[in-house]
Amino acid sequence: MGLDMYAGKTRKSTVDKTAVPIFYWRKHPDLHGWMFDLAKSRLGINEMRCFNKRPVF
């Protein structure tokens, strides 16, 4: 099982698949946990499975 994550740049008002890729990384569980905590505080996400493919501004 891979833990692939991407960072991209997009306009805040347009959430679509046209994000410009900035960085890609694999198997970094500490960064994944930090991103999940950020999404939890900003978006109110409570479950890890709800964090998949969601933009975090």
C-alpha positions in Angstrom: 0.0 0.0 0.0 1.4 3.4 -1.0 0.8 6.7 0.7 1.0 9.0 -2.3 0.3 12.7 -1.8 0.3 15.7 -4.0 0.5 19.5 -3.5 -0.9 21.7 -6.2 -1.7 25.3 -6.9 -5.2 26.4 -7.8 -7.5 29.4 -7.5 -9.3 29.3 -4.2 -12.7 30.0 -5.9 -12.3 27.1 -8.4 -12.1 23.6 -7.0 -11.5 21.4 -10.0 -8.9 19.1 -11.5 -6.9 21.8 -13.2 -4.5 22.4 -10.3 -0.9 23.0 -11.3 1.2 20.3 -9.6 3.9 21.7 -7.3 5.2 18.6 -5.4 4.7 14.9 -5.1 5.8 12.7 -2.2 5.5 9.0 -1.0 5.3 7.4 2.4 5.5 10.3 4.7 3.1 9.5 7.5 4.1 12.4 9.7 3.3 14.9 6.9 0.0 13.0 6.2 -0.9 13.4 9.9 -0.2 17.1 9.9 -2.3 17.6 6.7 -5.1 15.6 8.3 -5.0 17.8 11.4 -5.0 20.9 9.2 -8.1 19.6 7.3 -9.8 18.7 10.5 -9.4 22.2 11.9 -10.3 24.0 8.7 -12.9 21.8 7.2 -14.3 19.9 10.2 -13.4 16.5 8.9 -13.5 13.8 11.6 -12.6 10.7 9.7 -9.4 9.9 7.8 -11.3 8.4 4.9 -13.2 11.7 4.4 -9.8 13.4 3.9 -9.0 11.6 0.6 -9.1 13.9 -2.5 -10.4 16.9 -0.6 -8.7 20.3 -1.1 -7.4 22.0 2.0 -7.0 25.8 1.8 
